[in-house]
Amino acid sequence: MSEIRLFVSTTEAMAEQVMHALSDLFGEEDYAIATQEMDESKGIWEASIYGPAEQEPEIAGRFGGLVEKSFPALKVEREVLPDIDWIAKSLEGLKPVRAGRFLVHGSHDRDKVRANDIGILIEAGQAFGTGHHGTTAGCLNMIGDVLKSRRVSNALDLGTGSGVLAIATRLMSRIPVVATDIDPVATRVATQNARLNGVNDGIHLATAPGFHHAIFREHGPFDLIIANILARPLMKLAPDLVRHLSDDGTVILSGILAGQRWKVISAYNGAGLKHRRTTWMNGWVTIELVR
């Protein structure tokens, strides 16, 4: 399935504003939204949204309307992306990402894994989550802290993407982990990545929207639930998520812009959890809550 990238070119500050506006506009939908620096010498950045080619008219119409109303000086451009090769190409130059003891790397950087590191091998694939985004790195740091500080018997990674957070949890703790995603492509890629890292026997994967799947009843309740999605779906999922949490469980949430954090915390306070801490990374936050 071909994909398209719609983007605007502007300054770093403006690209950040456009990304936030795109996240609000498409927050409950399964599109990747990102900013990236394109020309360091000229200070040119791009804010982009990725989606299936057949959905381009709808995405372009909404993106164009947003730009016309809020960023009239900018122009929406488009790029058609080949099925798979663009992802492999984009990952070729990525450096390993360190988050606490975790080092997320490609096969070309195996030699960067040090003696006390927990190396996580993530190759190019059709799912996002390489550790380079602030939400993924923030979750990895918090997962390491939680697993070191308290007893956890099982875990759930909701919206697993590439599977990197489930793999990290399993590698560090050796506890059983359930990992789910609404996208069957992501589930397949996560399965492949779990196998690459030698933990496929300890991670139970399923394609499941929300909590409507038998896997949650079979393996829950969970001592640790990790959900790196987006703010709006996280708020909507709060009651069901908390129902699947053990009596002394911990929740790690991310995919949340800094300005959205109080709304998310309020939703989970209302569902019976209390805020423990928030960490910031590149404009995004990761939130820890407990019973």
C-alpha positions as CSV (number, residue, x, y, z in Angstrom):
1,M,0.0,0.0,0.0
2,S,1.6,3.3,-1.1
3,E,1.8,6.1,1.4
4,I,1.9,9.9,1.1
5,R,3.5,12.6,3.2
6,L,1.9,16.0,3.3
7,F,4.1,18.7,4.8
8,V,4.9,22.4,5.2
9,S,8.4,23.9,5.3
10,T,9.1,26.6,7.8
11,T,11.1,27.5,11.0
12,E,11.6,25.2,13.9
13,A,9.2,27.1,16.1
14,M,6.5,27.3,13.5
15,A,6.9,23.6,12.6
16,E,6.3,22.8,16.3
17,Q,3.1,24.9,16.3
18,V,1.9,23.1,13.1
19,M,2.7,19.7,14.7
20,H,0.6,20.6,17.8
21,A,-2.3,21.8,15.6
22,L,-2.1,18.6,13.5
23,S,-2.1,16.5,16.7
24,D,-5.3,18.3,17.9
25,L,-6.9,17.9,14.5
26,F,-6.1,14.2,13.8
27,G,-5.6,13.2,17.5
28,E,-7.9,10.2,17.6
29,E,-6.9,8.8,14.2
30,D,-4.1,6.5,13.2
31,Y,-1.8,8.9,11.3
32,A,1.9,9.5,12.0
33,I,2.7,13.2,12.7
34,A,6.3,14.5,13.0
35,T,8.7,17.4,12.7
36,Q,12.2,17.1,11.2
37,E,15.1,19.4,10.4
38,M,15.7,19.5,6.6
39,D,18.5,22.1,6.3
40,E,20.5,23.0,9.3
41,S,22.4,25.8,7.6
42,K,19.2,27.6,6.6
43,G,17.1,26.6,9.7
44,I,14.5,24.9,7.6
45,W,12.1,22.4,9.3
46,E,9.2,20.4,8.1
47,A,6.0,19.4,9.9
48,S,4.5,16.3,8.3
49,I,1.6,13.9,8.4
50,Y,1.8,10.4,6.9
51,G,-1.1,8.4,5.6
52,P,-2.3,5.9,3.0
53,A,-2.4,7.2,-0.5
54,E,-6.1,6.5,-1.0
55,Q,-6.9,8.7,2.0
56,E,-5.0,11.7,0.6
57,P,-8.0,13.7,-0.5
58,E,-9.5,13.7,3.0
59,I,-6.1,14.3,4.8
60,A,-5.1,17.0,2.3
61,G,-8.4,18.8,2.6
62,R,-8.3,18.9,6.4
63,F,-4.6,19.8,6.5
64,G,-5.1,22.5,3.9
65,G,-8.0,24.0,5.8
66,L,-5.9,24.1,9.0
67,V,-3.1,25.8,7.2
68,E,-5.4,28.3,5.4
69,K,-7.0,29.3,8.7
70,S,-4.1,29.3,11.1
71,F,-0.9,29.4,9.1
72,P,-1.8,31.3,5.9
73,A,1.8,32.1,5.0
74,L,2.6,28.3,4.6
75,K,2.0,26.0,1.7
76,V,1.1,22.3,1.9
77,E,3.3,20.1,-0.2
78,R,3.1,16.4,-1.0
79,E,5.5,13.4,-1.4
80,V,4.5,9.9,-2.6
81,L,6.4,7.3,-0.6
82,P,7.2,3.8,-1.9
83,D,5.7,0.9,0.0
84,I,8.6,-0.1,2.3
85,D,12.0,1.2,1.1
86,W,11.4,4.7,2.4
87,I,11.3,3.5,6.0
88,A,14.5,1.4,5.6
89,K,16.2,4.4,4.0
90,S,15.1,6.8,6.8
91,L,16.5,4.4,9.4
92,E,19.8,3.8,7.8
93,G,21.4,7.0,9.2
94,L,19.8,6.9,12.6
95,K,22.1,6.7,15.6
96,P,21.5,4.4,18.5
97,V,19.2,5.8,21.2
98,R,20.1,5.5,24.9
99,A,17.4,5.7,27.5
100,G,18.6,4.6,30.9
101,R,20.1,1.1,30.5
102,F,18.3,0.6,27.2
103,L,20.1,1.1,23.9
104,V,17.8,0.9,20.9
105,H,19.9,0.2,17.8
106,G,19.9,-1.2,14.3
107,S,21.9,-4.2,13.2
108,H,24.7,-1.9,11.9
109,D,25.2,-0.6,15.4
110,R,25.4,-3.9,17.4
111,D,29.0,-2.9,18.4
112,K,27.6,0.1,20.3
113,V,26.0,-2.1,23.0
114,R,28.1,-2.0,26.2
115,A,28.5,-4.6,28.8
116,N,25.7,-3.3,31.1
117,D,23.3,-2.2,28.4
118,I,20.0,-3.8,27.6
119,G,20.3,-3.7,23.8
120,I,17.1,-3.7,21.8
121,L,17.4,-4.4,18.1
122,I,14.8,-2.6,16.0
123,E,15.2,-2.9,12.2
124,A,13.4,-0.9,9.5
125,G,9.7,-1.9,9.3
126,Q,6.2,-0.6,8.6
127,A,5.6,0.6,12.1
128,F,6.8,3.6,14.1
129,G,8.7,3.3,17.4
130,T,12.5,3.2,17.1
131,G,13.2,5.1,20.3
132,H,14.0,8.4,18.5
133,H,10.7,10.0,19.3
134,G,10.5,11.8,22.7
135,T,7.5,9.7,23.7
136,T,9.3,6.4,23.1
137,A,12.5,7.4,24.9
138,G,10.5,8.9,27.7
139,C,8.6,5.6,28.2
140,L,11.8,3.6,28.1
141,N,13.3,5.7,30.9
142,M,10.2,5.4,33.0
143,I,9.9,1.7,32.4
144,G,13.5,1.2,33.7
145,D,12.7,3.3,36.8
146,V,9.5,1.4,37.6
147,L,11.0,-2.1,37.1
148,K,13.9,-1.2,39.4
149,S,11.8,0.3,42.1
150,R,8.9,-2.1,42.7
151,R,7.7,-5.6,42.1
152,V,5.9,-6.2,38.8
153,S,4.5,-9.6,37.9
154,N,3.1,-8.9,34.5
155,A,2.7,-6.0,32.0
156,L,0.6,-4.7,29.1
157,D,1.9,-2.5,26.3
158,L,-1.2,-1.0,24.7
159,G,-0.6,0.4,21.2
160,T,2.7,-1.5,20.8
161,G,3.7,-0.2,17.4
162,S,7.1,-1.7,16.7
163,G,7.0,-3.6,20.0
164,V,10.0,-1.7,21.4
165,L,8.4,-1.0,24.9
166,A,7.1,-4.6,25.3
167,I,10.5,-5.9,24.3
168,A,12.3,-3.6,26.7
169,T,10.0,-4.7,29.6
170,R,10.5,-8.3,28.8
171,L,14.3,-8.0,28.5
172,M,14.7,-6.2,31.8
173,S,12.3,-8.1,33.9
174,R,11.6,-11.5,32.3
175,I,7.9,-11.1,33.3
176,P,5.1,-12.0,30.9
177,V,4.0,-9.1,28.7
178,V,0.9,-8.6,26.6
179,A,1.3,-6.3,23.6
180,T,-1.6,-5.1,21.4
181,D,-2.2,-2.7,18.6
182,I,-5.2,-1.8,16.4
183,D,-3.1,-2.1,13.3
184,P,-2.4,-5.7,12.1
185,V,0.8,-4.5,10.3
186,A,2.1,-3.2,13.6
187,T,1.3,-6.5,15.3
188,R,3.2,-8.4,12.6
189,V,6.2,-6.1,12.8
190,A,6.2,-6.3,16.6
191,T,6.1,-10.1,16.4
192,Q,9.2,-10.0,14.1
193,N,11.0,-7.6,16.4
194,A,10.3,-9.8,19.5
195,R,11.7,-12.7,17.6
196,L,14.8,-10.7,16.6
197,N,15.4,-9.9,20.3
198,G,14.8,-13.5,21.5
199,V,11.7,-12.7,23.6
200,N,8.9,-13.9,21.4
201,D,8.1,-16.7,23.9
202,G,7.4,-14.1,26.7
203,I,5.3,-11.6,24.8
204,H,1.7,-12.3,23.8
205,L,0.7,-10.2,20.8
206,A,-2.8,-9.5,19.5
207,T,-4.5,-7.1,17.1
208,A,-7.1,-5.5,19.3
209,P,-8.9,-2.1,19.4
210,G,-9.3,-0.8,22.9
211,F,-9.9,-3.7,25.4
212,H,-12.3,-5.7,23.3
213,H,-10.3,-8.9,23.1
214,A,-10.1,-12.1,25.2
215,I,-6.4,-11.6,25.7
216,F,-7.0,-9.0,28.4
217,R,-9.3,-11.3,30.4
218,E,-6.9,-14.2,30.0
219,H,-3.8,-12.4,31.2
220,G,-5.0,-9.5,33.3
221,P,-5.2,-7.7,35.6
222,F,-1.8,-6.1,35.0
223,D,0.7,-4.7,37.5
224,L,2.1,-2.3,34.8
225,I,0.2,-0.8,31.9
226,I,2.1,1.2,29.3
227,A,0.2,3.2,26.7
228,N,2.1,5.4,24.2
229,I,-0.8,6.5,22.0
230,L,-2.2,10.1,21.9
231,A,-3.9,12.3,24.5
232,R,-7.5,12.0,23.3
233,P,-7.7,8.2,22.9
234,L,-5.9,7.9,26.2
235,M,-8.6,10.0,28.0
236,K,-11.3,8.0,26.3
237,L,-9.7,4.7,27.4
238,A,-9.2,5.7,31.0
239,P,-12.1,3.8,32.7
240,D,-11.4,0.6,30.8
241,L,-7.6,0.8,31.3
242,V,-8.0,1.3,35.0
243,R,-10.4,-1.7,35.2
244,H,-7.6,-3.9,33.9
245,L,-5.0,-2.6,36.4
246,S,-4.1,-4.6,39.5
247,D,-4.9,-3.2,42.9
248,D,-1.3,-1.8,43.4
249,G,-0.6,-1.3,39.7
250,T,1.3,1.4,37.9
251,V,0.4,3.2,34.6
252,I,2.8,4.8,32.2
253,L,1.2,7.1,29.6
254,S,2.8,9.0,26.7
255,G,2.0,10.4,23.2
256,I,0.9,13.5,25.1
257,L,1.9,17.1,24.3
258,A,3.0,19.1,27.3
259,G,-0.1,21.3,27.0
260,Q,-2.4,18.3,27.2
261,R,-1.0,16.7,30.3
262,W,-3.5,18.2,32.8
263,K,-6.5,17.0,30.8
264,V,-5.0,13.4,30.7
265,I,-4.1,13.5,34.4
266,S,-7.6,14.7,35.2
267,A,-9.2,11.9,33.3
268,Y,-7.2,9.3,35.2
269,N,-7.7,11.0,38.5
270,G,-11.5,10.6,37.8
271,A,-10.9,6.9,37.1
272,G,-9.2,6.4,40.5
273,L,-5.5,6.9,39.9
274,K,-3.2,9.5,41.4
275,H,-0.4,11.3,39.6
276,R,3.1,10.3,40.7
277,R,5.3,12.2,38.2
278,T,5.7,13.7,34.8
279,T,8.8,13.8,32.6
280,W,9.4,16.1,29.6
281,M,11.3,15.4,26.4
282,N,11.2,17.4,23.2
283,G,7.8,19.0,23.9
284,W,6.2,15.7,24.8
285,V,5.5,14.3,28.3
286,T,5.4,10.9,29.9
287,I,3.2,10.4,32.9
288,E,3.3,7.9,35.7
289,L,0.2,7.2,37.8
290,V,-0.6,4.7,40.5
291,R,-3.6,3.4,42.4
